[in-house]
Amino acid sequence: MRKNIFGLFLAVCSLLVFSACEKEDDVLASDVPQAVLNTFQAKYPNIFPEWERKQDFYVADFFQEGMETTMWISSQGEWAMTEMDFGMNLNLLPQPVLDAFKASTYATWQVDDMDKYERPDRTFYLIEVETAGQADRDLFYNPDGTLIKDSVDKDNNDITPNTKL
C-alpha cells in the first residue's frame, strides 16, 4: 500500500513538472501587446488564439478552416509568417506542387506531413516524406512547383520567420 501511494505521488509530481515545462512560453492574451493583437485581429477578427513567445515573436495558435494554423508577429505588430498544417491531404497542395512531387524520386514515399508557409517575401510548401530504411526527407517547393530544397529531416528543425531556405 505504502509503495503504491509513493508511486502515485511520484507520478503526480512528474506530471506537474512536465506540464509546467510545457507551458513555459505560453502568454496570456492580456499580456500580448496591443500592436500584436491589432495585427492578428485585422486578419482573423473572430478568432481567439492561444498565445506563446518564441524567439522575438508572439505566436498565435488556432484553427482556421479545420487546419491548425500558426501566425508569427513581432513585438511591434509586424506580421512575420503564417503556417498552415495540411496534415497528409495532398489535395490541399496547389496543382504545380502536387505535380512536381508526383514526378519526383520521392513520389512512392509515405507523406508524413505537409505545411504551407506564407511570409511577407514568399510562400512555400514543405512536404515531409519517409520510407523504410532511408532517412526522412523535407522537400521545400515554391507555389509554381519548383523544388527549393531537399534535406534530411531533423526532429528539431522547426521553421521560423528567421529560417533560411
C-alpha positions in Angstrom: 0.0 0.0 0.0 2.8 2.4 1.0 4.6 1.6 -2.2 1.5 2.3 -4.3 1.0 5.7 -2.6 4.6 6.7 -3.1 4.4 5.6 -6.8 1.2 7.7 -7.2 2.9 10.7 -5.6 5.9 10.4 -7.9 3.6 10.2 -11.0 1.6 13.3 -9.9 4.8 15.3 -9.2 6.2 14.3 -12.6 3.0 15.3 -14.4 3.1 18.7 -12.7 6.8 19.3 -13.6 6.3 18.3 -17.2 3.1 20.3 -17.7 4.9 23.4 -16.1 7.8 23.0 -18.5 5.5 22.6 -21.5 3.7 25.9 -20.7 6.9 27.8 -20.2 6.4 30.1 -23.3 2.6 30.5 -23.0 1.4 34.1 -22.8 -2.0 35.3 -21.6 -3.9 37.3 -24.2 -4.0 40.2 -21.7 -0.1 40.3 -21.8 0.1 40.5 -25.6 1.0 44.0 -26.8 -1.9 45.9 -28.5 0.0 46.2 -31.7 0.3 42.4 -32.0 -3.4 42.0 -31.2 -4.3 44.6 -33.8 -2.3 42.8 -36.5 -3.9 39.4 -35.6 -7.4 40.8 -35.3 -7.2 42.6 -38.7 -6.7 39.2 -40.4 -8.8 37.0 -38.1 -11.3 39.2 -36.3 -13.4 36.4 -34.7 -10.7 34.0 -33.6 -9.3 33.9 -30.1 -5.9 32.1 -30.3 -3.6 30.7 -27.7 -0.5 32.8 -27.4 3.1 31.9 -26.9 6.5 33.6 -27.1 9.1 32.1 -29.4 12.4 33.9 -30.1 11.4 37.6 -30.6 7.9 36.8 -31.8 4.4 36.4 -30.4 2.9 33.3 -31.8 -0.9 32.7 -32.2 -2.0 29.1 -32.4 -5.6 28.5 -33.7 -7.7 26.5 -36.1 -8.8 28.1 -39.4 -11.0 26.1 -41.9 -10.2 22.9 -40.0 -6.4 23.4 -40.2 -4.0 24.0 -37.4 -2.7 27.5 -38.1 0.2 29.5 -36.5 0.8 33.2 -37.0 4.1 34.8 -36.0 4.0 38.5 -35.2 6.9 40.8 -34.0 6.6 42.7 -30.8 6.0 45.8 -32.9 3.0 44.2 -34.6 4.6 43.3 -37.9 3.3 40.1 -39.4 6.3 37.7 -40.0 4.8 34.4 -41.0 1.8 32.1 -41.1 2.0 28.3 -41.1 -0.9 26.1 -42.1 -0.7 22.4 -41.3 -2.2 20.4 -44.2 -1.6 17.1 -42.5 -1.3 14.4 -45.2 -4.0 15.8 -47.5 -2.3 16.1 -50.9 -5.4 17.7 -52.4 -4.6 20.9 -50.4 -1.4 21.4 -52.4 -1.5 23.7 -55.5 -1.5 21.6 -58.7 2.0 22.6 -59.7 3.4 21.5 -56.3 1.4 18.2 -56.4 2.6 17.5 -60.0 6.2 18.2 -59.1 6.0 16.0 -56.1 4.4 13.2 -58.0 7.2 13.4 -60.6 9.9 13.4 -58.0 12.0 10.4 -56.8 10.0 10.6 -53.5 6.6 10.0 -55.1 6.4 6.5 -53.8 7.5 7.5 -50.3 4.9 7.9 -47.5 3.8 11.6 -46.9 4.2 12.2 -43.1 3.1 15.9 -43.0 2.7 18.9 -45.2 2.6 22.6 -44.4 2.1 25.9 -46.2 4.2 28.8 -45.1 3.4 32.4 -46.0 6.0 35.2 -45.3 6.0 38.8 -46.5 8.6 37.9 -49.1 7.5 34.5 -50.2 5.2 31.5 -49.9 6.5 27.9 -49.9 5.3 24.4 -49.1 7.0 21.7 -47.0 6.3 18.1 -47.7 7.8 15.7 -45.2 8.3 12.1 -46.5 9.5 8.8 -45.1 10.2 5.3 -46.3 11.7 2.2 -44.6 15.5 2.1 -44.4 16.0 5.7 -45.5 16.4 9.0 -43.7 13.2 11.1 -43.6 13.3 14.0 -46.1 12.0 17.5 -46.1 11.0 18.8 -49.6 10.5 22.6 -50.0 8.6 23.8 -53.0 7.7 27.2 -54.4 4.0 27.6 -55.4 5.0 27.1 -59.1 6.3 23.6 -58.2 10.0 24.4 -58.3 11.9 22.4 -55.7 13.7 24.9 -53.5 15.4 22.5 -51.1 15.7 18.7 -50.4 17.2 18.0 -47.0 17.3 15.3 -44.3 14.5 15.8 -41.8 15.8 16.6 -38.3 13.5 16.4 -35.3 14.4 19.9 -34.1 14.2 21.8 -37.4 11.2 23.9 -36.7 10.6 26.5 -39.4 10.5 30.1 -38.0 10.4 33.5 -39.7 14.2 33.5 -39.4 14.7 30.1 -41.1 16.8 30.4 -44.3 16.0 28.1 -47.2 
